[in-house]
Amino acid sequence: MKDIRLRPLGWFALVILAIGALAGALFGWIEAWFLALAAAALFLTAWPFLLGSRDYRASIRLSRHSVVAGGEVHADIEVENGATRPQLPAIIELPVGEALGELLVPMLGAQQSTTLRADVPAIRRGVVRVGPITVARRDPLGILGREVTWPESHLVH
């Protein structure tokens, strides 16, 4: 599933843009127009970081599917760039039970792949769901984000 989302700072900038444009139009305040233009400039700055294809392929490989309480399972996340062009760095969000881990995907050349390692702690007895993987691209300002999620998930007993 691919989509572009407004992040919390993006919502704030959108509200400032709307209020500034409205106050500038209704009251003729130059300061309000300035705020609206500054918020619009933030969006124009953030947009190019999300352009281009996100032809990543990602999969999870667990070292084992059962572990004793207090142990650990190693998860290898294989990320491959399926595009014919390099891909900028991205962030992988990996849900592990109730927690959410983030791993940095480095810049990958065309058809290049990398393996990222994450540790899945088994603090107590039970079943821990690992996954699904989400590869997220965000602009440096934190205004917009673009995500691709794979449905693959595993259970650790």
N, CA, C and O of each residue as an XYZ file, in Angstrom:
628
protein
N       0.844     -1.171      0.000
C       0.000      0.000      0.000
C       0.893      1.240      0.000
O       1.721      1.416      0.893
N       0.720      2.091     -1.001
C       1.535      3.301     -1.110
C       0.646      4.510     -0.853
O      -0.466      4.599     -1.374
N       1.139      5.424     -0.058
C       0.403      6.659      0.147
C       1.326      7.724      0.706
O       2.351      7.436      1.323
N       0.930      8.953      0.471
C       1.663     10.098      1.018
C       0.829     10.648      2.162
O      -0.367     10.896      2.015
N       1.480     10.833      3.302
C       0.769     11.289      4.487
C       1.360     12.594      5.002
O       2.549     12.871      4.843
N       0.495     13.385      5.621
C       0.961     14.546      6.370
C       1.395     14.052      7.742
O       0.654     13.329      8.407
N       2.573     14.433      8.159
C       3.055     14.100      9.489
C       2.538     15.188     10.438
O       1.987     16.181      9.962
N       2.691     15.043     11.757
C       2.150     16.043     12.684
C       2.620     17.473     12.392
O       1.820     18.407     12.452
N       3.899     17.650     12.081
C       4.374     18.992     11.747
C       3.744     19.493     10.450
O       3.551     20.696     10.275
N       3.425     18.575      9.546
C       2.745     18.935      8.310
C       1.344     19.462      8.561
O       0.916     20.430      7.933
N       0.629     18.822      9.482
C      -0.707     19.319      9.843
C      -0.618     20.719     10.442
O      -1.443     21.582     10.140
N       0.381     20.943     11.287
C       0.581     22.263     11.884
C       0.850     23.310     10.806
O       0.282     24.402     10.834
N       1.725     22.967      9.852
C       2.045     23.900      8.768
C       0.812     24.172      7.904
O       0.627     25.291      7.425
N      -0.030     23.157      7.703
C      -1.249     23.341      6.907
C      -2.224     24.285      7.608
O      -2.854     25.125      6.966
N      -2.343     24.140      8.927
C      -3.217     25.041      9.696
C      -2.683     26.470      9.638
O      -3.455     27.412      9.462
N      -1.358     26.640      9.785
C      -0.756     27.983      9.698
C      -0.979     28.574      8.317
O      -1.263     29.765      8.191
N      -0.853     27.757      7.281
C      -1.091     28.210      5.913
C      -2.524     28.701      5.752
O      -2.751     29.776      5.197
N      -3.499     27.919      6.235
C      -4.908     28.289      6.091
C      -5.250     29.538      6.909
O      -5.911     30.448      6.408
N      -4.802     29.580      8.156
C      -5.111     30.739      9.012
C      -4.424     31.987      8.483
O      -5.018     33.065      8.461
N      -3.165     31.843      8.053
C      -2.449     33.000      7.519
C      -3.091     33.538      6.258
O      -3.222     34.753      6.103
N      -3.494     32.659      5.353
C      -4.137     33.110      4.113
C      -5.497     33.748      4.412
O      -5.857     34.763      3.816
N      -6.244     33.148      5.335
C      -7.560     33.691      5.686
C      -7.423     35.053      6.363
O      -8.126     35.999      6.008
N      -6.518     35.151      7.338
C      -6.330     36.433      8.043
C      -5.757     37.489      7.098
O      -6.118     38.662      7.188
N      -4.876     37.083      6.202
C      -4.327     38.038      5.240
C      -5.380     38.551      4.284
O      -5.395     39.736      3.950
N      -6.261     37.671      3.840
C      -7.308     38.071      2.901
C      -8.385     38.914      3.583
O      -8.847     39.903      3.014
N      -8.787     38.531      4.796
C      -9.868     39.249      5.480
C      -9.422     40.585      6.063
O     -10.143     41.579      5.968
N      -8.238     40.610      6.666
C      -7.812     41.805      7.385
C      -6.686     42.562      6.692
O      -6.322     43.659      7.116
N      -6.137     41.989      5.642
C      -5.054     42.654      4.925
C      -3.741     42.687      5.702
O      -2.920     43.578      5.487
N      -3.538     41.744      6.586
C      -2.320     41.716      7.386
C      -1.169     41.129      6.572
O      -1.252     40.003      6.081
N      -0.130     41.884      6.441
C       1.036     41.407      5.700
C       1.736     40.288      6.470
O       2.277     39.360      5.868
N       1.725     40.378      7.797
C       2.353     39.342      8.612
C       1.682     37.984      8.415
O       2.351     36.952      8.378
N       0.352     37.995      8.290
C      -0.383     36.749      8.072
C      -0.046     36.166      6.704
O       0.109     34.954      6.563
N       0.066     37.036      5.695
C       0.466     36.550      4.359
C       1.872     35.964      4.402
O       2.158     34.966      3.740
N       2.742     36.586      5.182
C       4.105     36.073      5.315
C       4.095     34.669      5.920
O       4.807     33.787      5.440
N       3.290     34.451      6.974
C       3.191     33.127      7.584
C       2.648     32.100      6.590
O       3.135     30.971      6.532
N       1.642     32.492      5.814
C       1.078     31.584      4.818
C       2.119     31.225      3.759
O       2.214     30.067      3.353
N       2.885     32.192      3.317
C       3.924     31.923      2.317
C       5.049     31.064      2.894
O       5.594     30.203      2.203
N       5.392     31.298      4.149
C       6.427     30.475      4.781
C       5.964     29.021      4.903
O       6.750     28.102      4.676
N       4.698     28.808      5.257
C       4.168     27.438      5.348
C       4.123     26.789      3.963
O       4.430     25.605      3.823
N       3.744     27.554      2.949
C       3.734     27.014      1.583
C       5.149     26.657      1.131
O       5.347     25.668      0.426
N       6.128     27.461      1.538
C       7.526     27.168      1.187
C       7.987     25.872      1.851
O       8.773     25.128      1.266
N       7.508     25.593      3.065
C       7.842     24.328      3.725
C       7.342     23.138      2.911
O       8.062     22.155      2.739
N       6.114     23.225      2.411
C       5.565     22.139      1.593
C       6.328     21.991      0.288
O       6.599     20.874     -0.152
N       6.676     23.113     -0.333
C       7.437     23.044     -1.586
C       8.834     22.476     -1.363
O       9.388     21.829     -2.251
N       9.399     22.709     -0.197
C      10.715     22.156      0.133
C      10.625     20.656      0.425
O      11.533     19.901      0.078
N       9.549     20.229      1.051
C       9.405     18.829      1.450
C       9.039     17.915      0.282
O       9.467     16.761      0.251
N       8.267     18.402     -0.665
C       7.724     17.573     -1.741
C       8.781     16.813     -2.558
O       8.584     15.621     -2.794
N       9.879     17.421     -3.000
C      10.839     16.688     -3.848
C      11.456     15.456     -3.190
O      11.897     14.549     -3.896
N      11.500     15.399     -1.868
C      12.092     14.254     -1.188
C      11.233     12.995     -1.316
O      11.710     11.892     -1.048
N       9.975     13.149     -1.721
C       9.079     12.004     -1.846
C       8.899     11.554     -3.283
O       8.272     10.524     -3.531
N       9.432     12.295     -4.227
C       9.257     11.960     -5.632
C      10.100     10.752     -6.021
O      11.052     10.396     -5.326
N       9.748     10.138     -7.120
C      10.497      8.983     -7.614
C       9.864      7.685     -7.158
O       8.993      7.670     -6.288
N      10.315      6.603     -7.755
C       9.745      5.297     -7.413
C      10.350      4.777     -6.116
O      11.461      5.147     -5.735
N       9.617      3.937     -5.470
C      10.081      3.271     -4.258
C       9.993      1.784     -4.532
O       9.138      1.092     -3.979
N      10.859      1.305     -5.367
C      10.803     -0.085     -5.787
C      11.655     -0.960     -4.873
O      12.565     -1.655     -5.325
N      11.344     -0.912     -3.581
C      12.027     -1.762     -2.627
C      11.306     -3.104     -2.545
O      10.094     -3.180     -2.749
N      12.046     -4.142     -2.250
C      11.480     -5.435     -1.894
C      12.054     -5.767     -0.522
O      13.266     -5.701     -0.313
N      11.188     -6.119      0.396
C      11.651     -6.390      1.761
C      11.074     -7.700      2.267
O       9.941     -8.061      1.948
N      11.864     -8.401      3.057
C      11.391     -9.645      3.668
C      12.061     -9.818      5.023
O      13.138     -9.280      5.280
N      11.394    -10.584      5.884
C      11.894    -10.866      7.231
C      12.319    -12.331      7.286
O      11.608    -13.214      6.806
N      13.477    -12.573      7.873
C      13.957    -13.933      8.102
C      14.343    -14.032      9.579
O      15.225    -13.309     10.042
N      13.687    -14.920     10.308
C      13.981    -15.101     11.731
C      14.958    -16.246     11.923
O      14.920    -17.233     11.188
N      15.845    -16.113     12.925
C      16.814    -17.180     13.196
C      16.111    -18.430     13.729
O      16.590    -19.544     13.520
N      14.990    -18.253     14.408
C      14.159    -19.361     14.887
C      12.785    -18.804     15.237
O      12.613    -17.595     15.389
N      11.817    -19.693     15.361
C      10.443    -19.261     15.616
C       9.976    -19.546     17.036
O       8.826    -19.272     17.380
N      10.861    -20.094     17.859
C      10.518    -20.287     19.268
C      11.764    -20.024     20.113
O      12.894    -20.274     19.693
N      11.518    -19.519     21.298
C      12.608    -19.149     22.193
C      12.102    -19.237     23.627
O      10.903    -19.105     23.870
N      13.001    -19.456     24.575
C      12.604    -19.489     25.985
C      12.470    -18.055     26.496
O      13.082    -17.137     25.951
N      11.682    -17.872     27.526
C      11.498    -16.545     28.111
C      12.843    -15.994     28.563
O      13.628    -16.692     29.203
N      13.096    -14.747     28.226
C      14.368    -14.114     28.548
C      15.386    -14.237     27.432
O      16.460    -13.640     27.505
N      15.067    -15.000     26.406
C      15.978    -15.178     25.273
C      15.763    -14.118     24.195
O      15.071    -13.118     24.389
N      16.385    -14.384     23.066
C      16.343    -13.413     21.979
C      16.335    -14.147     20.640
O      16.969    -15.192     20.486
N      15.620    -13.593     19.693
C      15.589    -14.114     18.333
C      16.151    -13.022     17.430
O      15.812    -11.848     17.579
N      17.005    -13.411     16.499
C      17.574    -12.439     15.573
C      16.727    -12.403     14.307
O      16.437    -13.438     13.708
N      16.342    -11.216     13.916
C      15.566    -11.024     12.683
C      16.460    -10.332     11.665
O      17.017     -9.268     11.937
N      16.591    -10.933     10.505
C      17.320    -10.326      9.395
C      16.301     -9.777      8.419
O      15.452    -10.513      7.917
N      16.385     -8.490      8.152
C      15.484     -7.839      7.208
C      16.266     -7.609      5.927
O      17.215     -6.825      5.897
N      15.864     -8.292      4.882
C      16.515     -8.185      3.573
C      15.776     -7.121      2.771
O      14.574     -7.236      2.528
N      16.508     -6.083      2.364
C      15.935     -4.994      1.577
C      16.678     -4.927      0.257
O      17.905     -4.836      0.224
N      15.921     -4.973     -0.835
C      16.517     -4.935     -2.170
C      15.921     -3.790     -2.973
O      14.711     -3.561     -2.955
N      16.782     -3.083     -3.669
C      16.347     -2.025     -4.566
C      16.071     -2.664     -5.925
O      17.003     -3.077     -6.616
N      14.806     -2.748     -6.310
C      14.444     -3.355     -7.581
C      14.468     -2.382     -8.737
O      14.193     -2.771     -9.872
N      14.789     -1.127     -8.481
C      14.784     -0.108     -9.529
C      16.097     -0.111    -10.301
O      17.086     -0.711     -9.880
N      16.082      0.563    -11.424
C      17.297      0.686    -12.232
C      18.092      1.924    -11.858
O      19.127      2.207    -12.462
N      17.610      2.667    -10.858
C      18.307      3.847    -10.356
C      18.563      3.712     -8.863
O      17.879      2.943     -8.187
N      19.538      4.447     -8.339
C      19.770      4.409     -6.887
C      18.561      4.950     -6.120
O      17.814      5.790     -6.621
N      18.387      4.452     -4.896
C      17.318      4.919     -4.018
C      17.947      5.645     -2.839
O      18.953      5.197     -2.288
N      17.355      6.757     -2.459
C      17.824      7.505     -1.299
C      17.574      6.704     -0.020
O      16.757      5.783     -0.024
N      18.264      7.039      1.071
C      18.039      6.327      2.334
C      16.577      6.390      2.775
O      15.861      7.344      2.472
N      16.156      5.369      3.485
C      14.786      5.285      3.987
C      14.824      4.705      5.395
O      15.880      4.314      5.892
N      13.671      4.657      6.019
C      13.544      4.104      7.367
C      12.609      2.912      7.308
O      11.543      2.982      6.696
N      13.005      1.815      7.941
C      12.133      0.649      8.055
C      11.523      0.672      9.444
O      12.230      0.778     10.446
N      10.210      0.572      9.491
C       9.500      0.453     10.759
C       9.114     -1.009     10.916
O       8.420     -1.572     10.070
N       9.571     -1.621     12.009
C       9.329     -3.038     12.256
C       8.604     -3.202     13.585
O       9.220     -3.069     14.642
N       7.299     -3.489     13.548
C       6.583     -3.753     14.796
C       7.024     -5.076     15.406
O       7.050     -6.106     14.732
N       7.368     -5.036     16.679
C       7.746     -6.238     17.428
C       6.852     -6.258     18.662
O       7.120     -5.568     19.646
N       5.790     -7.054     18.601
C       4.813     -7.051     19.684
C       4.146     -5.685     19.755
O       3.578     -5.207     18.773
N       4.221     -5.064     20.923
C       3.641     -3.733     21.115
C       4.611     -2.609     20.757
O       4.213     -1.450     20.646
N       5.881     -2.956     20.578
C       6.914     -1.949     20.301
C       7.062     -1.729     18.800
O       6.620     -2.545     17.991
N       7.688     -0.621     18.448
C       7.956     -0.304     17.054
C       9.432      0.044     16.929
O       9.893      1.043     17.481
N      10.167     -0.787     16.199
C      11.586     -0.534     15.993
C      11.808      0.162     14.660
O      11.071     -0.067     13.701
N      12.816      1.005     14.603
C      13.166      1.699     13.364
C      14.597      1.351     12.978
O      15.505      1.396     13.808
N      14.783      1.004     11.716
C      16.097      0.684     11.163
C      16.338      1.572      9.964
O      15.413      1.858      9.204
N      17.569      2.011      9.787
C      17.902      2.888      8.677
C      18.380      2.070      7.482
O      19.324      1.288      7.596
N      17.727      2.252      6.341
C      18.150      1.625      5.092
C      19.108      2.602      4.422
O      18.726      3.739      4.145
N      20.334      2.189      4.158
C      21.285      3.111      3.516
C      20.914      3.334      2.055
O      20.021      2.675      1.522
N      21.604      4.264      1.418
C      21.386      4.487     -0.008
C      21.766      3.215     -0.756
O      22.862      2.684     -0.579
N      20.856      2.734     -1.588
C      21.087      1.503     -2.340
C      21.200      1.810     -3.820
O      20.368      2.522     -4.382
N      22.239      1.269     -4.451
C      22.405      1.417     -5.885
C      21.404      0.548     -6.624
O      20.636     -0.187     -6.003
N      21.409      0.629     -7.936
C      20.488     -0.142     -8.762
C      20.697     -1.632     -8.524
O      21.824     -2.124     -8.568
N      19.604     -2.346     -8.272
C      19.600     -3.795     -8.049
C      20.467     -4.233     -6.867
O      20.824     -5.407     -6.773
N      20.805     -3.327     -5.981
C      21.636     -3.639     -4.822
C      20.735     -4.020     -3.643
O      19.582     -3.595     -3.574
N      21.262     -4.816     -2.728
C      20.481     -5.198     -1.553
C      21.341     -5.074     -0.298
O      22.569     -5.005     -0.365
N      20.672     -5.049      0.828
C      21.354     -4.990      2.113
C      20.555     -5.801      3.122
O      19.350     -5.996      2.960
N      21.222     -6.266      4.152
C      20.559     -7.005      5.221
C      20.725     -6.233      6.518
O      21.841     -5.900      6.916
N      19.620     -5.955      7.167
C      19.616     -5.242      8.441
C      19.241     -6.238      9.535
O      18.395     -7.107      9.325
N      19.862     -6.112     10.683
C      19.602     -7.043     11.771
C      18.873     -6.331     12.903
O      19.211     -5.212     13.288
N      17.865     -7.019     13.416
C      17.122     -6.532     14.576
C      16.992     -7.687     15.554
O      16.834     -8.837     15.145
N      17.055     -7.389     16.826
C      16.904     -8.402     17.862
C      15.492     -8.340     18.423
O      14.982     -7.263     18.732
N      14.866     -9.500     18.552
C      13.511     -9.603     19.085
C      13.611    -10.219     20.474
O      13.824    -11.426     20.594
N      13.461     -9.415     21.530
C      13.570     -9.963     22.877
C      12.288    -10.700     23.276
O      11.181    -10.264     22.960
N      12.454    -11.794     23.958
C      11.317    -12.544     24.508
C      11.352    -12.348     26.017
O      11.884    -13.185     26.746
N      10.795    -11.259     26.474
C      10.880    -10.887     27.888
C      10.089    -11.861     28.760
O      10.537    -12.238     29.843
N       8.915    -12.266     28.284
C       8.099    -13.215     29.057
C       7.474    -14.230     28.091
O       7.594    -14.099     26.873
N       6.823    -15.218     28.643
C       6.191    -16.252     27.820
C       5.043    -15.656     27.026
O       4.381    -14.719     27.475
N       4.814    -16.201     25.853
C       3.704    -15.747     25.025
C       4.081    -15.779     23.556
O       5.073    -16.393     23.163
N       3.282    -15.117     22.767
C       3.495    -15.046     21.329
C       3.764    -13.589     20.963
O       3.012    -12.690     21.341
N       4.842    -13.373     20.227
C       5.218    -12.023     19.804
C       5.112    -11.971     18.283
O       5.714    -12.786     17.585
N       4.353    -11.023     17.783
C       4.230    -10.827     16.337
C       5.364     -9.907     15.876
O       5.597     -8.843     16.449
N       6.054    -10.343     14.834
C       7.130     -9.553     14.226
C       6.668     -9.188     12.820
O       6.489    -10.063     11.972
N       6.476     -7.898     12.579
C       6.041     -7.430     11.269
C       4.628     -6.899     11.352
O       4.011     -6.965     12.415
N       4.114     -6.391     10.296
C       4.647     -6.276      8.938
C       5.640     -5.120      8.809
O       5.632     -4.181      9.603
N       6.483     -5.212      7.801
C       7.511     -4.199      7.547
C       6.890     -3.021      6.805
O       6.087     -3.196      5.889
N       7.279     -1.820      7.220
C       6.897     -0.608      6.504
C       8.165      0.156      6.165
O       8.952      0.481      7.054
N       8.369      0.444      4.895
C       9.496      1.275      4.468
C       8.952      2.680      4.301
O       8.036      2.913      3.513
N       9.521      3.615      5.047
C       9.020      4.989      5.066
C      10.075      5.950      4.546
O      11.243      5.877      4.928
N       9.655      6.841      3.680
C      10.504      7.941      3.225
C       9.902      9.217      3.790
O       8.695      9.441      3.700
N      10.746     10.039      4.367
C      10.290     11.301      4.956
C      11.210     12.409      4.515
O      12.387     12.185      4.234
N      10.669     13.599      4.457
C      11.524     14.740      4.161
C      12.270     15.124      5.435
O      11.817     14.797      6.531
N      13.406     15.813      5.313
C      14.185     16.157      6.507
C      13.463     17.079      7.487
O      13.817     17.128      8.664
N      12.461     17.804      7.014
C      11.731     18.713      7.888
C      10.625     18.021      8.678
O      10.132     18.578      9.659
N      10.230     16.821      8.270
C       9.172     16.100      8.968
C       7.782     16.563      8.596
O       6.862     16.439      9.403
N       7.599     17.097      7.389
C       6.306     17.601      6.946
C       5.477     16.487      6.292
O       4.311     16.288      6.633
N       6.091     15.766      5.352
C       5.401     14.738      4.588
C       6.106     13.396      4.734
O       7.295     13.347      5.049
N       5.383     12.318      4.507
C       5.960     10.984      4.524
C       5.293     10.109      3.485
O       4.128     10.312      3.144
N       6.027      9.143      2.986
C       5.502      8.193      2.005
C       5.865      6.801      2.477
O       7.021      6.541      2.812
N       4.887      5.895      2.510
C       5.108      4.585      3.093
C       4.671      3.471      2.157
O       3.720      3.615      1.390
N       5.388      2.360      2.238
C       5.031      1.128      1.543
C       5.081      0.024      2.586
O       6.094     -0.141      3.265
N       3.987     -0.741      2.722
C       3.907     -1.786      3.735
C       3.768     -3.153      3.069
O       2.991     -3.322      2.130
N       4.539     -4.136      3.572
C       4.434     -5.514      3.114
C       3.630     -6.287      4.147
O       3.818     -6.073      5.345
N       2.746     -7.176      3.726
C       1.875     -7.879      4.682
C       2.564     -8.992      5.468
O       1.985     -9.515      6.420
N       3.783     -9.363      5.093
C       4.468    -10.486      5.746
C       4.719    -10.204      7.233
O       5.264     -9.163      7.600
N       4.313    -11.144      8.067
C       4.633    -11.065      9.497
C       4.850    -12.486     10.005
O       4.394    -13.455      9.398
N       5.554    -12.591     11.128
C       5.904    -13.875     11.709
C       5.520    -13.874     13.181
O       5.418    -12.820     13.809
N       5.312    -15.056     13.717
C       5.018    -15.217     15.147
C       6.189    -15.925     15.802
O       6.694    -16.928     15.299
N       6.614    -15.376     16.943
C       7.668    -15.989     17.743
C       7.011    -16.513     19.007
O       6.363    -15.763     19.737
N       7.181    -17.807     19.261
C       6.582    -18.443     20.453
C       7.628    -18.571     21.535
O       7.336    -19.077     22.618
